[in-house]
């Protein structure tokens, strides 16, 4: 998560966890740490009473599990960036380098745009918006260009200021070049939504689900590469199988080519089955996001 202090990251976390811990179409979020679970659950209940959490009410990092019908399909870390890159006066500072490194290593990015700040046409606010846009573009330029990378832009406080007013604001216009960069890049995938978080929660789940889609896609790509390497190794073993090697290995502790081929074949089969199980999850999650385009304010690009 990336955004200036006061942008609504803590409130978003509380709302998102409240929705996703209950689950959507059998997908849910789980935090193994019981203390973290109880705390996030309490923040969600606080929201339902119309009370907003303080900005310090969440941890900087969580270990979450994405689940399907109660079974974990993707463990992942969720990190709230709180470093000094956003307020640094230069793009060559250690803080900016740290932010770029974190984005380079991440599987997804969620950017928070403070609805109140977007409407401010003052010089300082415009500078902050341009600064945020500049840092995102700089970090993205250092990423490897092969893997697809999802970026969600979350405009907060839509219930207070209204969607159309926010999306035509001076601050949003300052961020717009970054959205255009994402839309014109073949390896970047973008989501834009306006959230409403109070007693009723609107659009909190979609940035999370969008991130999980590409988290699963990343797993598929990594596992497919491993599967291909293991399949080649299996064929190498199988091509060396011969009766004399089988006989020789009966009198030694060494595995025969036949033994190694059978083991590798079993490994390849297990990997293939696991891979086939992941793909429908990614498709179903993406279906949730796509269907939301016709129901709530949400744009994919």
C-alpha positions as CSV (number, residue, x, y, z in Angstrom):
1,X,0.0,0.0,0.0
2,X,1.3,3.4,-0.9
3,X,-0.2,6.8,-0.1
4,X,0.3,9.9,2.0
5,X,-0.7,10.0,5.7
6,X,-4.4,10.6,6.0
7,X,-5.2,9.1,2.6
8,X,-7.4,6.4,4.3
9,X,-5.1,3.3,4.2
10,X,-6.0,2.2,7.7
11,X,-9.7,2.7,7.2
12,X,-9.5,0.8,3.9
13,X,-7.7,-2.1,5.6
14,X,-10.4,-2.3,8.3
15,X,-13.1,-2.3,5.7
16,X,-11.4,-4.7,3.3
17,X,-10.7,-7.2,6.0
18,X,-14.3,-6.9,7.3
19,X,-15.7,-7.8,3.8
20,X,-13.1,-10.4,2.8
21,X,-12.9,-12.3,6.1
22,X,-16.6,-13.0,5.6
23,X,-15.9,-14.1,2.0
24,X,-17.1,-13.5,-1.5
25,X,-18.1,-16.4,-3.7
26,X,-16.2,-18.8,-1.4
27,X,-13.0,-16.7,-1.5
28,X,-11.9,-15.2,1.8
29,X,-8.9,-13.7,3.6
30,X,-7.4,-15.3,6.7
31,X,-4.6,-14.0,9.0
32,X,-2.9,-16.9,10.9
33,X,-1.9,-14.6,13.8
34,X,-4.9,-14.6,16.1
35,X,-4.0,-11.3,17.7
36,X,-3.9,-9.6,14.3
37,X,-7.2,-11.2,13.4
38,X,-8.9,-10.0,16.6
39,X,-7.6,-6.5,16.1
40,X,-8.6,-6.2,12.5
41,X,-12.0,-7.6,13.3
42,X,-12.4,-5.1,16.1
43,X,-11.6,-2.3,13.7
44,X,-14.3,-3.5,11.3
45,X,-16.9,-3.5,14.1
46,X,-15.7,0.0,14.9
47,X,-16.5,1.1,11.3
48,X,-19.9,-0.5,11.5
49,X,-20.7,1.8,14.5
50,X,-19.6,4.8,12.4
51,X,-16.3,5.3,14.1
52,X,-13.0,5.6,12.1
53,X,-9.8,4.0,13.3
54,X,-6.7,6.1,13.9
55,X,-3.9,6.0,11.3
56,X,-1.7,4.1,13.7
57,X,-4.3,1.3,14.3
58,X,-2.8,-1.2,11.9
59,X,0.6,-2.9,11.7
60,X,3.0,-2.1,8.9
61,X,3.1,-5.7,7.7
62,X,0.7,-8.7,7.8
63,X,0.9,-12.3,6.7
64,X,-2.4,-13.2,5.1
65,X,-3.8,-16.3,3.4
66,X,-6.1,-16.2,0.4
67,X,-8.6,-19.1,0.9
68,X,-11.1,-20.9,-1.2
69,X,-13.8,-22.8,0.7
70,X,-11.6,-22.6,3.8
71,X,-8.4,-24.0,2.2
72,X,-5.4,-21.8,1.6
73,X,-4.5,-21.2,-2.0
74,X,-2.1,-18.3,-1.7
75,X,-0.1,-17.1,1.4
76,X,1.2,-13.6,0.9
77,X,2.6,-10.6,2.8
78,X,0.8,-7.3,2.9
79,X,3.0,-4.2,3.4
80,X,2.1,-0.6,4.2
81,X,4.9,1.6,3.0
82,X,5.6,4.3,5.6
83,X,9.0,5.5,4.6
84,X,10.2,9.0,3.7
85,X,10.2,8.7,-0.1
86,X,6.9,10.6,-0.3
87,X,8.3,13.6,1.5
88,X,11.9,13.4,0.2
89,X,13.0,16.5,-1.7
90,X,15.0,14.4,-4.3
91,X,14.5,11.3,-6.3
92,X,18.0,10.1,-5.5
93,X,17.6,9.7,-1.8
94,X,18.0,6.3,0.0
95,X,14.3,6.4,0.9
96,X,13.3,6.6,-2.8
97,X,15.7,3.7,-3.6
98,X,14.1,1.7,-0.8
99,X,10.6,2.4,-2.2
100,X,11.7,1.5,-5.7
101,X,13.2,-1.8,-4.4
102,X,10.0,-2.7,-2.6
103,X,7.8,-2.1,-5.6
104,X,10.3,-4.0,-7.8
105,X,10.0,-7.0,-5.5
106,X,6.2,-6.8,-5.0
107,X,3.6,-8.7,-6.9
108,X,1.0,-5.9,-6.7
109,X,0.7,-2.2,-5.7
110,X,-2.3,-0.4,-4.3
111,X,-2.1,3.4,-4.4
112,X,-4.3,5.5,-2.2
113,X,-5.5,9.0,-3.3
114,X,-7.0,11.1,-0.5
115,X,-10.3,12.4,-1.8
116,X,-10.1,15.5,0.3
117,X,-6.6,16.4,-0.9
118,X,-7.5,15.8,-4.5
119,X,-10.0,18.6,-4.4
120,X,-7.5,21.1,-3.0
121,X,-6.1,23.2,-5.8
122,X,-3.4,24.7,-3.5
123,X,0.3,24.6,-4.5
124,X,1.4,22.1,-1.8
125,X,-1.3,19.6,-2.6
126,X,-0.6,19.7,-6.3
127,X,3.1,19.2,-5.5
128,X,2.3,16.2,-3.4
129,X,0.2,14.6,-6.2
130,X,2.9,15.2,-8.8
131,X,5.4,13.8,-6.3
132,X,3.4,10.6,-5.8
133,X,3.0,10.2,-9.6
134,X,6.7,10.8,-10.2
135,X,7.7,8.2,-7.6
136,X,5.4,5.6,-9.0
137,X,6.6,6.1,-12.5
138,X,10.3,6.0,-11.4
139,X,9.7,2.7,-9.5
140,X,7.8,1.1,-12.4
141,X,10.7,2.0,-14.7
142,X,13.0,-0.2,-12.7
143,X,10.8,-3.3,-12.8
144,X,11.5,-6.3,-15.1
145,X,9.3,-6.0,-18.2
146,X,8.2,-9.6,-18.6
147,X,5.7,-10.3,-15.7
148,X,2.3,-8.6,-15.6
149,X,2.1,-6.2,-12.7
150,X,-1.2,-4.9,-11.2
151,X,-1.7,-1.4,-9.8
152,X,-4.9,-0.4,-8.1
153,X,-5.7,3.3,-7.7
154,X,-8.1,3.8,-4.8
155,X,-9.7,7.2,-4.5
156,X,-11.0,7.4,-0.9
157,X,-13.8,9.3,0.8
158,X,-16.2,9.0,-2.2
159,X,-19.1,9.0,0.3
160,X,-18.2,12.5,1.3
161,X,-17.2,14.2,-1.9
162,X,-18.8,12.2,-4.7
163,X,-17.3,10.2,-7.5
164,X,-17.5,12.6,-10.4
165,X,-16.3,15.6,-8.4
166,X,-13.2,13.6,-7.3
167,X,-12.4,12.3,-10.8
168,X,-12.5,15.8,-12.2
169,X,-10.4,17.3,-9.4
170,X,-7.1,19.2,-9.7
171,X,-5.3,16.5,-7.7
172,X,-6.6,13.7,-9.8
173,X,-5.6,15.5,-13.0
174,X,-2.1,15.6,-11.6
175,X,-2.1,11.8,-11.2
176,X,-3.7,11.1,-14.5
177,X,-0.4,10.8,-16.5
178,X,0.5,7.8,-14.3
179,X,-2.8,6.1,-15.1
180,X,-2.2,6.8,-18.8
181,X,1.3,5.2,-18.5
182,X,-0.2,2.1,-17.0
183,X,-2.9,1.9,-19.7
184,X,-0.3,2.2,-22.5
185,X,2.1,-0.4,-21.1
186,X,1.5,-4.0,-22.2
187,X,2.8,-5.5,-18.9
188,X,1.0,-3.2,-16.5
189,X,-2.6,-3.8,-15.5
190,X,-4.6,-1.0,-13.8
191,X,-7.7,-0.7,-11.7
192,X,-9.4,2.6,-10.7
193,X,-12.1,2.8,-8.1
194,X,-13.7,5.2,-5.6
195,X,-14.4,3.7,-2.2
196,X,-17.0,4.6,0.3
197,X,-16.2,3.4,3.8
198,X,-18.6,4.1,6.7
199,X,-21.3,2.0,8.1
200,X,-21.7,0.7,4.6
201,X,-18.7,-0.5,2.6
202,X,-18.4,0.1,-1.1
203,X,-15.7,-1.1,-3.5
204,X,-13.2,-2.1,-0.7
205,X,-12.9,-5.7,-2.0
206,X,-12.0,-5.0,-5.6
207,X,-8.4,-3.7,-5.3
208,X,-7.6,-6.7,-3.0
209,X,-9.2,-9.2,-5.4
210,X,-7.5,-7.6,-8.4
211,X,-4.1,-8.0,-6.7
212,X,-4.9,-11.6,-5.9
213,X,-5.7,-12.4,-9.5
214,X,-2.2,-11.5,-10.6
215,X,-0.6,-13.0,-7.5
216,X,-2.1,-16.3,-8.6
217,X,-1.0,-15.6,-12.2
218,X,2.5,-15.1,-10.9
219,X,2.4,-18.5,-9.1
220,X,1.2,-20.1,-12.3
221,X,4.1,-18.6,-14.3
222,X,6.7,-19.6,-11.8
223,X,5.2,-23.1,-11.4
224,X,4.9,-23.5,-15.2
225,X,8.6,-22.8,-15.5
226,X,9.5,-25.3,-12.8
227,X,7.1,-27.9,-14.4
228,X,8.8,-27.4,-17.8
229,X,12.3,-27.9,-16.2
230,X,11.2,-31.0,-14.4
231,X,9.5,-32.4,-17.5
232,X,12.8,-32.0,-19.4
233,X,14.6,-33.8,-16.6
234,X,12.1,-36.6,-16.6
235,X,12.7,-37.1,-20.4
236,X,16.5,-37.1,-19.8
237,X,16.1,-39.9,-17.2
238,X,13.6,-41.8,-19.3
239,X,15.9,-41.8,-22.3
240,X,18.6,-43.4,-20.3
241,X,16.5,-46.3,-19.0
242,X,17.9,-49.7,-19.9
243,X,17.7,-53.2,-18.5
244,X,21.5,-53.4,-17.7
245,X,21.3,-50.3,-15.6
246,X,18.3,-51.8,-13.7
247,X,20.2,-55.0,-13.0
248,X,23.3,-53.2,-11.9
249,X,21.5,-51.0,-9.5
250,X,19.9,-54.1,-7.8
251,X,23.3,-54.7,-6.2
252,X,24.1,-51.0,-5.3
253,X,22.5,-48.3,-3.2
254,X,22.3,-46.0,-6.3
255,X,18.9,-45.3,-7.9
256,X,18.5,-46.6,-11.4
257,X,17.5,-44.4,-14.3
258,X,14.1,-46.2,-14.1
259,X,13.7,-45.2,-10.4
260,X,14.7,-41.6,-11.1
261,X,12.3,-41.4,-14.1
262,X,9.4,-42.7,-12.0
263,X,10.0,-40.3,-9.2
264,X,10.4,-37.4,-11.5
265,X,7.2,-38.4,-13.4
266,X,5.3,-38.4,-10.1
267,X,6.7,-34.9,-9.3
268,X,5.7,-33.6,-12.7
269,X,2.2,-35.0,-12.4
270,X,1.7,-33.4,-8.9
271,X,2.9,-30.1,-10.2
272,X,0.6,-30.3,-13.2
273,X,-2.4,-31.1,-11.1
274,X,-1.6,-28.2,-8.7
275,X,-1.2,-25.8,-11.6
276,X,-4.5,-26.9,-13.2
277,X,-6.2,-26.2,-9.8
278,X,-4.9,-22.6,-9.6
279,X,-5.9,-21.3,-13.0
280,X,-9.7,-21.5,-12.4
281,X,-9.3,-19.6,-9.1
282,X,-7.6,-16.7,-11.0
283,X,-10.3,-16.8,-13.6
284,X,-13.1,-16.7,-11.0
285,X,-11.6,-13.9,-9.1
286,X,-11.1,-11.8,-12.2
287,X,-14.8,-12.5,-13.0
288,X,-15.8,-10.9,-9.7
289,X,-13.8,-7.7,-10.7
290,X,-15.2,-7.6,-14.2
291,X,-18.8,-8.0,-13.1
292,X,-18.3,-5.1,-10.7
293,X,-17.8,-2.7,-13.7
294,X,-21.5,-2.8,-14.4
295,X,-22.6,-2.5,-10.7
296,X,-20.1,-0.1,-9.0
297,X,-17.7,2.6,-10.1
298,X,-14.7,0.6,-11.2
299,X,-12.5,0.9,-14.3
300,X,-10.0,-1.6,-15.7
301,X,-7.2,-0.5,-18.0
